């Protein structure tokens, strides 16, 4: 697709991933605040609406959609369903741990999982991103979670499952985008996410939670939930666009940006609005997370100087 000179930044996967992860980081802190409230605490209800609103991806059909081969359509739908499954475990970890710690664990493992899954499936697993830049950004995610003490047995299992499923979804998306283009792949991807959300209604206990919690939630809670879903949706759309431009492993590594945002936002809320969110930012934790943020920034600078993130990475 031809990109006008004024919109040339849209062809740079690294830039798109940075902007997307900044937006998602803000949204995830908001999610943590909402998940602490009784009216939005049900995980099946939360994930159902997260997937259900993905149906709006069909709005892209007039903008270059063409029917792909059946196997590619199925792979795209599988990637969408896998992403929703990953989100289930991701938000389960978010509910059980502190916002910065639970999400930062995923930030360390997800890029590694994506790279390992990409090795046998993609010609260039890291695209045009240098190994050193990728390593610095992934290391930042690991340092972020290593700086805290938390219940490993409770938080780590859902995080590891989420990291693997995110990696698998990222690579499947890239395989489809390489063959069909962005719009066609994205449309079927969102169909898969929507169908996976509808599948949550099959289990009676989950269906009851989804329907009852949706009715019980006050209008203000529903409004803020969907406002946040719109913000998260914009970030997610830019993530998919970034994956179509560069390697999924590089995009996953740049997710360290969102954890730096989460760190900063959680710190500010703990200081300014502790009734919304309260986290541990004692000396050692603050130093560790600051060091992790520095590693992520260093990785981004190295990636930019190396020239990674352009279009065409396979």
N, C-alpha and C positions, 0 to 999 in steps of 0.2 A: 504494500500500500504506500502510495506517495505521501510524504509528510511535508507540508509547507514549511519554509525556512523559519517562520515565526514560531512554529510548533515543533521545532526540531528536537526539543528536549523529550518529546513523547517517544522518540526512537531510542532513547538511552535507558536500558533496563536498570542500570544502577541508580540513576536519578529517580526513576519511577518507584523502585523498591524502597528507597530512602523516604520519599514522601508518603508512600503507602504505609510503611511501618510506623511512621510518626503518627499518622491518623489512627491506626489500629491500636497503638500504645495508649492513646488517650481514651479510646473506646473501651479497652480492657480494664482500665482503672474504674471507669464508670460501671462496667459490668460487675466488678467486685463489690462496689457500693450497692448495686441493685440486688445482687445475690445474697446480701446480708439482710435484706428486708423480707418479712414473711410473705408478702403478697407476690413476690417474684422469686421465691426461694426454690420452687420445684424445678429440678433439673430437666425432666422430660418436657415440661411446659416451655422452659426456656429454649431448649434445643429444637423443639417442634417449630416454634415461630421463627427461629433462626433459619431453619431450612425452608419453611413454607414461603417466606417472602422472597426466596431466591427465584420464584416463578417470574418475577419481574425481569429476569434476564431475557425473556422472550421478546421484550421490547426492542432488542437489537436486531431482530430478524430483518427489518427493512434495510439495514445498513451493511449489506454485503454477505448475507447468509446464503450458503448453497448446501444442498443435501450431500453429506459425505458418504463414503462407503459404510456399509452396515457395521463392519467390525470396528471402524473408527468411532462411529456413533456410540456403540456399546462401551468402548474403552472410555470415552468422555463421560458417559453416564456413570460408569463404575468409579471414575475419579471423583465425580461429584458426591456419590454416596459414601465413598471412603473419606472424603473431607468432613462430611457431617458426623461420621463415626469418630473421626479424630477430634472433632469439636466436643463431642460428648465427654471424652476422657480429659480433654483440655480444661473444660469448665468444671468437671468433677474435681480436678486438682486445684482449680481456682477457688472452689468452695471450701476445700479442706485446709488449704495453706494460706499464707500471706500472699497478697497479690504479686509482690516483687519476687518472692522466693519460688512460688509454685510455677510461675510463668518463665522465670529465668532458667529453671532446670530444663524445660522444653527447649529454650533458646540454645542450650549447649548441645543437646542430643539431636534435635531436628535437622540441622545442617549436615551433621555427620551421617545420619540415616539417609538423607536425600542423596548425598554424594555416593554412599556405598550402593544404594539401589540403582543409581544412574550409571555406575561403571559398566555393567553388562548390557545396558539398554540404550545408552546415548553415546554418540561418537566422541563428544567432548564433555565429560561429566561436570567439569568446572567452567565450561564455556571459555571466555577470554579473561577470566579472573585468575590472577596468579595464586599459586598454592600458598604463598606466604600471607597474602591478603585474606584468603579464605581461612587460614589457620588462626590468624589474629582475631578475626571476627567471631569464629566459633569458640576460641579460647575465652573471649570476653564473656560469652554466655555461661561457660563452665565456672569461671571465676565469680560471676555474679551469684550463682547459687551456692558455691563453695564457701562464700563469705558468711553464710548463715547456718545456724543449727536449727533443724526442724525434724519432724517425724518422718524419717525416711521410709519406714514400712508403709505408712499411709499415703504419702505424697508420690513416692517414686514409681510404683506400679502404673497408675494411670498416666503419669507423665511419659514413661517409656513407651507405652502403647500409643499414646498420642503422637509422640515423635516419629515412630515408625509409620503410622498411618498418614501423617502429614507428608513424610518423605515419599511414600508410595503415591499419594495423590499428586504431589508436585511433579514427579517424573511422568506419570500417566498423562497429566495435562500437557507437558512439553512434547511428548510423543504425538499427541493429537494436534497440537498447534503447529508442529513442524509439517504435518501432512494436510491439514485442512485450512489453515489460517486461523486468525484469532476469533472472529465473530462466530463462525460455524462451530468451532470447538467449544466456545464459551456457552452458546445456547444449549447444546446437549449436556454440557457440564452442569448447568443450573437445573435442567430437567432431572438429572440424576439426583441432585441434592433435594429437590422438591419431592420426588418419589420416595426417597429415604425418610423424609420427614413424615409423609403420609403413612409409612409403614409403622411409625411409632403409635399410631392409633389402633393397631391390631391388638396389642396387649391391653386387656381391660383395665388393669391398675393404672397404666400410663395414660390411657384414654380418659379415665376419670380425673386424673390430676390435670391433664391439659384442659379439659372442658370446664372443670370446676374452678381451677385457679384463674383461668381467663375471665370467667364471669365474676369472681370475687374481687379481682384486682381493681382498685379504684381508678377512675379515669386518668388521674394525674400519673399514676405508676405506669399505666399502659402507654400514655403519651411519651414519657421519658424513655421507656423501653424501645418504642419504635423509632424515636428520634435517634437513639443510640444505634439501633440496627441500621438506620440509614447511613449514619456516619461510618459504621463498621463496613457496610456494603460498599461505600465509595473506596475505602481502603482496600477491601478484598478485590474489587474490580481492578484496581491499579496493580495489585500483586499478580493477578492473572495476566494482565497486560505485560508486566515486567518479565514474567516467566516466558511469555511468547517471544520476548526480545533477547533474553540471555539465558544462562543455565539456571535450572531450578535450585541447584546446590548453592550458587552464589546468592540467589534471592533469599534462600533460607538463612544463609549466614548473615545477610544484611538485616535480618529480623532482630539482630542484637540492638538495632536502633530503637525498636519498640520497648525493649527491656530497660534501656537507658531512660526513655520517656516515662515508663512505669515507675522507675526508681525515683525520678525527679518529682513526678506528680504525687506518688504515694508519700514522699517526704513532705511536700507542701501541705497535703491534706491532713497528714498526721499532726503537723504543727498548727494549721489554721482551722481545720474542721475535723477534730478527732471524733466527733459524734458520727461522722460519715465513715471514716476509715482511720484505724490506728495500727501502726506497724512499728517494729523494733528498728531503731536507727542509732543504737549505741556506737561508741567509737570504732570498734573493730569492724562492725557491719558497714558503717559509713565509709571507712577506708577501703574495704574490699570492693564495695560496689562502685566507688569512685575509680578504683584501679581497673575494674571491668569495663567501665564506660570509656576510659582512656584507651584500652586495647581495641574496643570496637571502633572508636574514632580513628585510631592508627590504621586499622585494617581498611576502613573506608577510604582514607587518604591514599594508601598504597594501591587500592583497587583503582582509584581514579587516575593516579599517575601511571599505572600499568596500562590503562586504556581499556579496562574491562567494562562490560555492560552495554556495549553497542548491540545493534541488531545483528541477527544472524547466527548467534551462538547456538550450536546444536546440542 
